[in-house]
Amino acid sequence: MSGTPFRAISSGEFIEEQIFNWTYSDEQREKENWDNSKGANPYAALPRMVMLTYQLPDSIRQIAMQGEFDGFDLNIFFSAEGEGRKARFKYEDEVQKWLDLIRGSFSETTVDHLKMGAKKPPLPFSHAPLLKVLNHTFWFLPTVAACNAMALLLERRQNTFYHDYKVVVAAGTQAGIGIEALPRVLDAMTDNPLESKTITLSCGKLTTGVSVKPWTGIFMLRNSSSPETYFQAAFRVQTPWVIKNPDSKSPNKEEILKEECYVFDFAPDRALRQIADYSCRLNVNESNPEAKVAEFINFLPVLAYDGSSMKQVDAAGILDMAMSGTTATLLARRWESALLVNVDNNTLARLMANKEAMKALMSIEGFRNLNQDIETIINKSEAVKKAKKEANDRELTKKEKKDLSDEEKEYKSLRKQIQEKLIKFATRVPVFMYLTDYRERSLKDVITQLEPSLFKKVTGLNVKDFELLMSIGVFNSALMNDAVYKFKRYEDASLEYTGINRHKGEDVGLFDTVLSRKDYEDTFTNEN
């Protein structure tokens, strides 16, 4: 349902008896439960929507944050100036990094993905199953200048990957008024859209009242305060795409070419709030918001990538996100992330050079043979590196290759074990936060000055040892700050919900810094 009837209903223009609801959930339920004895399923061709949301790496999104902990703004990120071929993104370097990211070649996330093993998220133009179906996509940008700037950036030499796609700018007066912009899009797709590839750039044109069958994915690259506007654009990609008589011998046969369609969003908090709001307005017969959201996402699964893992979000999680900007599951995952700890050779070498630090780590459960393990990791990884370098100059024997492979497996296994033990320690930090009552002080201060004995009891590590490990760089303090911040936001929303928030008005401590209550609340305002 588009914005117009939503507004008419909410303004009280119609009474209940005059309103009949038929939603995306209704059509998908009918499709799923169709009784084949009644004949062909009339809903079969209507594709299921899937939403994938991604939190961008800090190095990319930082420029579009209003202050250190404020909300990420897509309109700022994709802001552009100039007209026609003189249009340029204000933050062109970051937008280029974003283009690299969505095709899986942004170097910083490549390192992160290696740390996380197989947990890397399905990115639109690198995940094989997605790449296969995303021949024609719609990119919804904030302004005409942004559309022109994106078209010019995609033409550049470094973006060879995108040169396979015919880019159509459906924005500005040169594109025509309203539906007049459509013929250029269809021409670019040619008479055989299965063989062609296109990217349509728009800041409003073609988001209402048009049906373009080959569009299978929409990229939400702008802010939208209204869920109606958001989904009105998103449902452009849900148009059925069917070929009749596919083999030229069966006039009554139909082949469905689009089983699923995709919405890609790079501001997860905003996307999940839009879903919570939209689904709660759709079902007027249900009073429980969680049941409303659950029904909607039963047919529109939502996957959220929070910088460490991608996970399907349930109804409770979406409502959590709408209230606090995160979900219990994503929050827990944040504290299990391999990115929170550093186990590269340099960090391990610094550890080995510091007897006190080694002693501190060995006091944590499971770190008994640490000295020997670290030595093995460093020596064998250096040896493997050297052998691989030599392999470029000469062909290795079968035995040398096997030895090399065995050594590589051994040091990787040991490194993973150390990483897992450190993560196990990190997961005890939120337990400590639950037990302590000092929310207004930084977690570091609470650990070192206010509740050192409780910290030792929960984590098995004393304060001096913890500070030493922090100074060596075993823990990533920037990500720790972020994880503590999300924990506090989630906790705040829970306290507000129960009506017993004893910390109202107080400053909010993060990991090694403190936010004033004003800054903290301004952050909330920006993110909601």
Summary of the structure (lengths in Angstrom):
residues: 528
radius of gyration: 26.5
end to end distance: 23.5
largest distance: 82.2
contacts: 1621
relative contact order: 0.09
helix: 56%
strand: 11%
